[in-house]
Amino acid sequence: MKGYIDSSGDPVIETTIIGSRGQIKVVALIDTGFSGAICIPVKLAIQLGLELISEVTVEYADGTRKDELVFSGKMIWDEDTKDIEIYLTRSEDLLIGKELFNDGVLEINFIKRAVVFRRQ
């Protein structure tokens, strides 16, 4: 699976998120500080028709703790459809977290502006 370094210098990867109302292809920022699978903007969750499954307490990098809603959905990841938990953000950024990289190798090459993920 391949991604790239965007114009801001951030590593990103493309994926498709699937909800009860359809699917959307997205570009998400790779965030190794996020332990979940994916975090998407609220308006995208509404558009996809995601199902609320729980509320969890999340600790942010600055130590702040907040209760956040978690939704169920699916995504296409490395050519497979995968059931995932989706966190919401009030930001416009989509974040891909460490959970999706646990079974492989993630290479980020800033010189070549390339991102590659390989399952082991």
C-alpha positions as CSV (number, residue, x, y, z in Angstrom):
1,M,0.0,0.0,0.0
2,K,1.5,3.4,-1.0
3,G,1.1,6.9,0.2
4,Y,3.1,10.1,-0.3
5,I,4.4,13.2,1.4
6,D,1.9,16.0,0.8
7,S,2.7,19.7,0.0
8,S,2.8,20.5,3.7
9,G,5.5,17.8,4.2
10,D,3.1,15.4,6.0
11,P,3.0,11.7,5.3
12,V,-0.5,10.7,4.0
13,I,-2.2,7.6,2.7
14,E,-5.4,7.1,0.7
15,T,-8.2,4.8,1.8
16,T,-12.0,4.4,1.5
17,I,-14.3,4.7,4.5
18,I,-17.7,2.8,4.3
19,G,-20.9,3.6,6.2
20,S,-24.6,2.7,5.9
21,R,-25.1,5.6,3.4
22,G,-22.2,4.9,1.1
23,Q,-18.5,5.2,0.9
24,I,-16.0,8.0,0.5
25,K,-12.4,7.9,-0.7
26,V,-10.2,10.0,1.6
27,V,-6.6,11.1,2.1
28,A,-5.6,10.8,5.8
29,L,-2.6,12.1,7.7
30,I,-0.5,9.3,9.3
31,D,-0.4,10.1,13.1
32,T,1.8,7.7,15.0
33,G,0.7,9.4,18.3
34,F,-2.9,8.2,17.7
35,S,-3.4,4.6,18.8
36,G,-6.8,4.0,17.1
37,A,-7.5,3.2,13.5
38,I,-9.0,6.4,12.0
39,C,-10.3,9.8,13.1
40,I,-12.6,11.7,10.8
41,P,-14.4,15.0,10.8
42,V,-18.0,15.0,12.2
43,K,-19.5,16.2,8.9
44,L,-18.0,13.1,7.2
45,A,-19.4,10.7,9.8
46,I,-22.9,12.2,9.3
47,Q,-22.6,11.9,5.5
48,L,-21.5,8.3,5.8
49,G,-24.3,7.3,8.3
50,L,-22.0,5.8,10.8
51,E,-23.4,3.9,13.9
52,L,-22.6,5.1,17.4
53,I,-21.2,2.3,19.5
54,S,-19.6,3.8,22.6
55,E,-18.0,6.8,24.3
56,V,-14.4,6.6,25.5
57,T,-12.0,8.8,27.4
58,V,-9.1,9.9,25.2
59,E,-5.9,11.5,26.3
60,Y,-4.3,14.0,23.9
61,A,-0.6,14.8,23.5
62,D,-0.8,17.7,25.8
63,G,-2.3,15.5,28.6
64,T,-5.8,16.8,28.2
65,R,-8.5,14.1,28.7
66,K,-11.9,14.2,26.9
67,D,-14.8,11.9,26.4
68,E,-15.2,11.2,22.7
69,L,-17.8,9.3,20.7
70,V,-16.8,6.1,18.8
71,F,-18.6,4.8,15.7
72,S,-18.5,1.6,13.8
73,G,-17.7,1.5,10.1
74,K,-15.6,-0.2,7.5
75,M,-12.6,0.8,5.5
76,I,-10.7,-0.6,2.6
77,W,-7.2,-1.2,3.9
78,D,-4.5,-2.8,1.8
79,E,-7.1,-4.2,-0.6
80,D,-9.2,-5.8,2.2
81,T,-12.5,-4.5,3.8
82,K,-11.9,-4.1,7.5
83,D,-14.3,-3.5,10.4
84,I,-13.0,-0.5,12.4
85,E,-13.9,1.8,15.2
86,I,-14.0,5.4,14.0
87,Y,-13.3,8.4,16.2
88,L,-14.6,11.9,15.4
89,T,-12.8,15.2,15.3
90,R,-14.0,18.8,15.0
91,S,-10.9,19.4,12.9
92,E,-10.9,19.1,9.1
93,D,-8.0,16.6,9.2
94,L,-8.4,12.9,8.9
95,L,-5.9,10.8,10.9
96,I,-4.8,7.3,10.4
97,G,-3.4,5.7,13.6
98,K,-1.1,3.0,14.7
99,E,-3.8,0.3,15.0
100,L,-3.7,-0.1,11.2
101,F,0.1,-0.5,11.0
102,N,0.4,-3.1,13.8
103,D,0.8,-6.1,11.4
104,G,3.4,-4.6,9.1
105,V,6.2,-2.2,8.2
106,L,5.6,1.5,7.6
107,E,8.3,3.3,5.7
108,I,8.3,7.1,5.4
109,N,10.9,8.4,3.0
110,F,10.9,12.2,3.1
111,I,13.7,12.5,0.5
112,K,11.7,10.5,-2.1
113,R,8.4,11.9,-0.8
114,A,7.1,8.3,-0.5
115,V,5.1,6.3,2.0
116,V,4.9,2.5,1.8
117,F,3.1,0.0,4.1
118,R,3.7,-3.7,3.8
119,R,2.1,-6.4,5.9
120,Q,4.4,-9.0,7.4
